[in-house]
């Protein structure tokens, strides 16, 4: 009898352990931290807006913004399973999926929920008075220039390198032609342009970008674009041809078609279908509240949230796909 009781007790302990493990497994996806960027950044505010929209739609779901780790860092953390949801960029998604550019191997455990949340561009600024009209002319004339970008390993710097590649040059060419290339921070770049020590500045931007805004207001820069052929070459890296309307920055008197990309809400394949469905539904149907929280969401077209061109080649999560199919947004 004693031995029988021990056996029964052992079975109960095993059953309870399984139940607790299952409960933990189901609860974990509900405790979500949306990887964004540093506190005060556009992405941090956007992540907080998304979390609020989800909690409003589903009060029982625990979800908040987390001030980590930027577009590239978020994808690497997702790949390692150290994060389960994050804001990423469509072009970064493509790089991660293929293991190219800033990723040394493919990351294939990622899935997307919503794409096209906002609009970013690759801004190409030339110092006013430099005489530079196009990047293609620099290549043609092997012109001596002083180029500045942000630090290596970032989306902004990689984008600058891609733009140069598209028009037919690279950092080494610039140096060979007697010019200089410097990878630094925004403060140093701003001061260099003001002082006439920088001729070209290439960097990711959104409407209202503080550095570009300051330099434009001071009349220190002109924004230019690249040829249609060059823009087409950048599509292989996940950039889209995106319109920056005239007057987005002071002195910008014409519309510009620039290389562009958009933010994506990305998760891992470990997220359960129900959670993915709920988050997708809350974001897609919550645009009005999102825009009130941050004006960048004004660019978001909910019906296109599941369109492939907004996802960087990363598949939709099955839960998200279910929602878009129910709405008739995808087949």
ABEGO torsion letter per residue (X at the ends): XAAAAAAAAAAAAAAAAAAAAAAAAAAAAABBBBBBBBBGBAAAAAAAAAAAAAAAABAABBBBBBBOAEAAAAAAAAAAGABABBBBBAAAAAAAAAGBGABABBBAABBBABBGABBBBBBBBBBBGAGBABAAAAAAAGBBBBBBBBBBGBAAAAAAAAAAAAAGBBAAAAAAAGBBBBBBBAAAAAAAAAAGABABBBBBBBBGBAAAAAAAAAGABBBBBBBAAAAAAAAAAGBBBBBBBBGABBGBABBBBBBBBBBBBBBBAABBAAAAAAAAAAAAAAAAAAAAABAAAAABBAAAAABAAAAGGBBBBAAAAAAAAAAGABX
